[in-house]
Amino acid sequence: MKMKELERETGVGRETIRFYIREGLLPEPERPKRNVATYGREHVARLKLIRKLQQERFLPLSIIKTLVEAHAEGRSRELEAFIGLEKSVGPLLSESISHAPQKIEDVCTQTNIGIDDIRDLASFGYVTIDARADGEWLNRRNVRLVELIGECRAAGFTDEEASYRNEHFRIYVQMMDAVAKYEVSLFYRNLASRIGSQEAAELAARGIRLVNEILPILRTEKLIREMTRMSESGMLDEDSNEG
């Protein structure tokens, strides 16, 4: 079909359609000739889906693009059902961390950790800096993460005393990235078609709290076992000998 037919069938104007194509929400039309563009049923279906998500869910285009791509790959249900779930989960987590968001300069003053140091930590994802019109901010979890870097250094884990640098925290970021992606994907795939969003938020909050108890216990157990292995073998793992 031609552009005029696509407009008539979907109720979407040509400038909007062209914008969606530029932004990657719609595929390029077929072009049998240089000045001829042909649109198919996929364009109709995508435009109707985009309008539905805008009108019923009030979602921004960035999220709509993700959902449209997921729909094309047959995996939209697990994503669409739980869009915005993080907004419901957050308040359910009664965290002991009481910090309100703080400007990065204030965090530097409190922790005696320089701004370049914090930006270095942010470069590999240990903390996330929120850029706002009134400056750079860290949320309450990120403030605590910076404080803990200071506490590690105060305990003796420094470059000067023990050859510990920011870079040595990268492995924890990589591990948590992998764990987070695995857990969220598994949760969405297993439950999106079975429970509502509020029940999912409550279940997710319970799961986060439980795994937050499992991880430190499991880490301690593995550390003690690794120390025991080294004591018995008299050998260090070569992969850990990074300096």
BALOBA-301994 format. One line per field, with one value per residue (C-alpha): residue number from 1; residue in one letter; x, y, z. Coordinates in steps of 0.25 Angstrom, whole numbers, plus 2048, in hexadecimal, padded with zeros to 3 digits. Each point is the difference from the previous one (the first is absolute). Layout:
<sites>
k	(NUM, ...)
r	(A, ...)
x	(X, ...)
y	(Y, ...)
z	(Z, ...)
</sites>
This chain:
<sites>
k	(1, 2, 3, 4, 5, 6, 7, 8, 9, 10, 11, 12, 13, 14, 15, 16, 17, 18, 19, 20, 21, 22, 23, 24, 25, 26, 27, 28, 29, 30, 31, 32, 33, 34, 35, 36, 37, 38, 39, 40, 41, 42, 43, 44, 45, 46, 47, 48, 49, 50, 51, 52, 53, 54, 55, 56, 57, 58, 59, 60, 61, 62, 63, 64, 65, 66, 67, 68, 69, 70, 71, 72, 73, 74, 75, 76, 77, 78, 79, 80, 81, 82, 83, 84, 85, 86, 87, 88, 89, 90, 91, 92, 93, 94, 95, 96, 97, 98, 99, 100, 101, 102, 103, 104, 105, 106, 107, 108, 109, 110, 111, 112, 113, 114, 115, 116, 117, 118, 119, 120, 121, 122, 123, 124, 125, 126, 127, 128, 129, 130, 131, 132, 133, 134, 135, 136, 137, 138, 139, 140, 141, 142, 143, 144, 145, 146, 147, 148, 149, 150, 151, 152, 153, 154, 155, 156, 157, 158, 159, 160, 161, 162, 163, 164, 165, 166, 167, 168, 169, 170, 171, 172, 173, 174, 175, 176, 177, 178, 179, 180, 181, 182, 183, 184, 185, 186, 187, 188, 189, 190, 191, 192, 193, 194, 195, 196, 197, 198, 199, 200, 201, 202, 203, 204, 205, 206, 207, 208, 209, 210, 211, 212, 213, 214, 215, 216, 217, 218, 219, 220, 221, 222, 223, 224, 225, 226, 227, 228, 229, 230, 231, 232, 233, 234, 235, 236, 237, 238, 239, 240, 241, 242, 243)
r	(M, K, M, K, E, L, E, R, E, T, G, V, G, R, E, T, I, R, F, Y, I, R, E, G, L, L, P, E, P, E, R, P, K, R, N, V, A, T, Y, G, R, E, H, V, A, R, L, K, L, I, R, K, L, Q, Q, E, R, F, L, P, L, S, I, I, K, T, L, V, E, A, H, A, E, G, R, S, R, E, L, E, A, F, I, G, L, E, K, S, V, G, P, L, L, S, E, S, I, S, H, A, P, Q, K, I, E, D, V, C, T, Q, T, N, I, G, I, D, D, I, R, D, L, A, S, F, G, Y, V, T, I, D, A, R, A, D, G, E, W, L, N, R, R, N, V, R, L, V, E, L, I, G, E, C, R, A, A, G, F, T, D, E, E, A, S, Y, R, N, E, H, F, R, I, Y, V, Q, M, M, D, A, V, A, K, Y, E, V, S, L, F, Y, R, N, L, A, S, R, I, G, S, Q, E, A, A, E, L, A, A, R, G, I, R, L, V, N, E, I, L, P, I, L, R, T, E, K, L, I, R, E, M, T, R, M, S, E, S, G, M, L, D, E, D, S, N, E, G)
x	(800, 804, 802, 7F2, 7FA, 809, 7FB, 7F2, 800, 808, 7FC, 80E, 806, 80B, 80A, 7FE, 802, 80D, 804, 7FE, 808, 80B, 800, 800, 7F2, 7FB, 808, 804, 7F5, 803, 805, 7FD, 804, 808, 7F4, 7F6, 7FE, 7F8, 7FA, 7FB, 7F8, 80C, 800, 7F1, 801, 80C, 7F9, 7F4, 809, 807, 7F3, 7FB, 80C, 800, 7F1, 7FE, 80D, 806, 80D, 80C, 805, 80D, 7F8, 7F6, 80B, 805, 7F2, 7FE, 80D, 7FC, 7F3, 806, 809, 7F4, 804, 7F8, 7F7, 80B, 805, 7F3, 7F9, 80B, 804, 801, 802, 80C, 7F7, 7F8, 80B, 808, 7F7, 7FE, 80E, 802, 80F, 808, 807, 7FA, 808, 7F8, 807, 80C, 808, 80D, 808, 7F9, 804, 80E, 800, 7FA, 808, 80E, 7FF, 803, 7F7, 809, 801, 7F0, 800, 80A, 7F7, 7F4, 808, 7FF, 7F2, 804, 7F7, 7F7, 800, 7F3, 802, 7F5, 7FE, 806, 80C, 804, 7F9, 802, 7F4, 7FF, 806, 80B, 804, 801, 809, 80A, 800, 804, 80B, 805, 7FE, 808, 80C, 7FF, 801, 80D, 7FB, 808, 809, 80C, 7FE, 7FB, 7FF, 7F1, 7FB, 7F2, 802, 7FF, 7F1, 7FD, 7FE, 7F5, 7F9, 801, 7FB, 7F4, 7FD, 7FF, 7F8, 7F6, 7FE, 7FE, 7F6, 7F8, 7FF, 7FC, 7F6, 7F9, 800, 7FB, 7F5, 7FC, 7F4, 7FC, 7FF, 7FC, 80A, 7FD, 801, 80D, 806, 7FD, 806, 80C, 803, 7FF, 80A, 80A, 800, 802, 80B, 807, 801, 805, 80B, 809, 7FE, 804, 80C, 805, 7FF, 807, 80B, 803, 800, 80A, 809, 800, 803, 80C, 805, 7FF, 806, 80A, 7FC, 7F9, 7F6, 808, 7F3, 800, 80E, 7FD, 807)
y	(800, 80E, 80B, 806, 7F2, 7FE, 80D, 7FD, 7F2, 804, 80E, 805, 80B, 7FF, 809, 7F7, 7F4, 805, 804, 7F2, 7FA, 80A, 7FC, 7F1, 7FD, 7FC, 7F9, 806, 7FE, 7F8, 809, 7F9, 80D, 80C, 809, 7F5, 7FB, 7F4, 7FD, 7F3, 7F9, 801, 80F, 800, 7F7, 808, 80D, 7FB, 7FA, 80D, 808, 7F6, 801, 80F, 802, 7F4, 800, 80E, 7FA, 808, 7FD, 7FA, 7F5, 7FF, 7FD, 7F4, 7FB, 801, 7F8, 7F6, 7FE, 7FE, 7F5, 7F9, 804, 80C, 7FB, 7FD, 80F, 807, 7FA, 805, 80E, 809, 7F5, 807, 80B, 7F7, 7F7, 80C, 805, 7F1, 7FF, 805, 803, 803, 80B, 80D, 809, 80A, 803, 809, 809, 7F9, 80C, 7FE, 7F1, 803, 809, 7F6, 7F4, 807, 7F9, 809, 803, 7FA, 7F3, 7FF, 802, 7F5, 7F7, 804, 7FD, 7F1, 801, 7FF, 80C, 808, 80F, 807, 80C, 80B, 80E, 804, 7F7, 7F2, 7F7, 7F3, 7F8, 7FA, 7F3, 806, 809, 7F4, 7F9, 80C, 800, 7F1, 803, 80A, 7F6, 7F5, 80A, 804, 7F1, 7FF, 7FC, 80B, 801, 804, 7F6, 7F4, 802, 802, 809, 804, 7F6, 7F5, 803, 7FE, 7F1, 802, 809, 7F6, 7F5, 808, 804, 7F2, 7FC, 80B, 7FD, 7F1, 803, 80A, 7F8, 7F4, 807, 807, 7F3, 7F7, 809, 80B, 7F8, 7FA, 80C, 80E, 80C, 803, 7F1, 800, 80C, 7F9, 7F3, 807, 808, 7F3, 7FA, 80B, 800, 7F1, 7FF, 80C, 7F7, 7F4, 808, 804, 7F2, 7F9, 809, 7FE, 7F1, 800, 809, 7F7, 7F4, 807, 804, 7F1, 7FB, 80A, 7FC, 7F1, 801, 80B, 806, 80D, 800, 806, 808, 807, 805, 80E, 80C)
z	(800, 7FE, 80B, 7FE, 802, 80D, 805, 7FE, 806, 80D, 802, 801, 7F7, 7F7, 807, 80D, 7F7, 7FB, 80D, 806, 7F4, 803, 80F, 7FD, 805, 7F2, 7F5, 7F3, 7F5, 7F4, 7F4, 7F3, 7F9, 804, 803, 804, 80F, 803, 80E, 805, 80B, 80A, 7FF, 803, 80C, 805, 7FF, 807, 80B, 802, 801, 80A, 809, 7FF, 803, 80A, 807, 7FE, 7FD, 7FB, 7F2, 805, 808, 7F4, 7F7, 809, 801, 7F1, 7FD, 80A, 7FA, 7F3, 806, 807, 80E, 803, 80B, 80A, 7FE, 7FF, 80C, 80A, 7F9, 80C, 80A, 806, 805, 808, 806, 805, 80B, 804, 804, 80E, 7FE, 80C, 7F8, 804, 7F6, 7F8, 7F2, 802, 7F7, 7FC, 806, 80D, 800, 7FD, 80C, 809, 7FB, 7FD, 7F3, 7F4, 7F5, 7F5, 809, 800, 7F1, 7FE, 808, 7F8, 7F3, 802, 807, 80F, 802, 7F7, 7FF, 7FD, 7F8, 802, 7FD, 80E, 800, 802, 80A, 806, 806, 80E, 7FC, 7F8, 80B, 809, 7F6, 800, 80F, 800, 7F6, 80B, 80B, 7F8, 7FF, 80E, 804, 7F8, 7F2, 7F9, 7F4, 809, 80B, 7F9, 7F1, 800, 7F5, 7FB, 7F4, 80A, 803, 7F1, 802, 80A, 7F6, 7F5, 809, 804, 7F2, 7FC, 80C, 7FE, 7F1, 804, 80B, 7F9, 7F3, 807, 809, 7F4, 7F7, 80B, 806, 7F6, 7FB, 80E, 80A, 800, 802, 80E, 804, 7F8, 807, 80E, 7FB, 7FA, 80D, 808, 7F6, 801, 80F, 801, 7F5, 807, 80C, 7F8, 7F9, 80C, 806, 7F4, 7FD, 80E, 7FF, 7F2, 806, 80B, 7F7, 7F7, 80B, 805, 7F2, 7FF, 80E, 7FC, 7F2, 803, 7F2, 7FC, 7F5, 7F4, 7FB, 80D, 800, 7FA, 804)
</sites>
